[in-house]
Amino acid sequence: MESLKNTEYYSDQTLKNWIENESMNEALANKADSIRRNIYGDDVYIRGLIEFSNFCKNDCFYCGIRKSNKNVERYRLSPQEIIDCADIGYKLGFRTYVMQSGEDTYYTDDMIVEIVEKVKENHSDTAITLSLGEKSYDSYKRFYDAGADRYLLREETSDREHYSKLHPSFMSFDHRREALWQLKEIGYQVGGGFMVDSPYQTTENLIADLRFLQELEPDMIGIGPYLRSVDTPFKDFNDGSFTKTLRLVSVLRILFPYALIPATTALGTINPLGREMGLKAGANVLMPNLSPSMYRKQYQLYDNKICTGDEAAECKACLSLRVDKSGYKIVTDKGDVITRQKNLVF
């Protein structure tokens, strides 16, 4: 595979200026948009998000579904319900499914394999992205052999000390990073990413995040502003900066021209036009929700999450209109990362 990153070197001081300088938004967005249009045109790929469980064994200090939160109404979808969500999504034109949950030990490897195999049996022209957290190498390999194509595992921070401030002591910084390398070794299209303005984060932390991603060379990179949840130890911290997040979306497109970069739900939560502005800043992926609407409010990683009441068809139709108005178009495609060389204009 050809390198997904830009071979041009940008110094830490340049990255620091881009991250901290509010006046850079427009210039960075224009540069990033030019790059994404040269590679992906005005195509926007959609992924059908299936949030199938909000149980989690972890206790991350920033997360609304952490195991210590007793105010969450927990739910699980059955394997058949997950398969049904994929069937509905296929009829609506989705060709990629993102199956996401907390780190829920209820779902055995056999269950995940069964789900992946059945969806691929029903819809062989689709891609399956898993986002299930940290698993063993053998588990990742079984899921891949069953037909899973991609795996999302955001590292959240690339600084060991910062990691320890965001997670309880039983969670391992090294294990998280090792999992990403294992996923690449197995052959997944791998997605990493981080929060912007998470508690105690510094500009140096963000530069370290970018450098780690340059080393990892993921196919997908998802970032979003830190958004607080009232039921976490971080409830008194401020939400992350919307404009800084947009700058970093642009920086990611500049550093990783070929990467698949979503305009996340968190962007749309913090600003009504956040996802459209994310596209204009260099993103090229959206992830409408295919989960049953009755459960969406329970999958609250942060407060005031948008689109929790929309039906899947309504959500996709609304996004299509908004994307068209922004100068892009939603395409029905698996949306694999493009790695063929083009004459890039940076």
Secondary structure, DSSP 8 states (H G I E B T S, - for coil): ----S-SS---HHHHHHHHH-GGGHHHHHHHHHHHHHHHHTTEEEE-EEEEEE---S---TT-TT-TT-TT----B--HHHHHHHHHHHHHHT--EEEEEES--TTS-HHHHHHHHHHHHHH-TT-EEEEE-----HHHHHHHHHHT--EEE---B-S-HHHHHHHS-TTS-HHHHHHHHHHHHHHT-EEEEEEEES-TT--HHHHHHHHHHHHHH--SEEEEEE----TTSTTTTS----HHHHHHHHHHHHHH-TT-B-B--HHHHHHSTTHHHHHHHTT--EE--B-S-HHHHTT--SSTT-SSSS--HHHHHHHHHHHHHHTT-EEE-S------S------
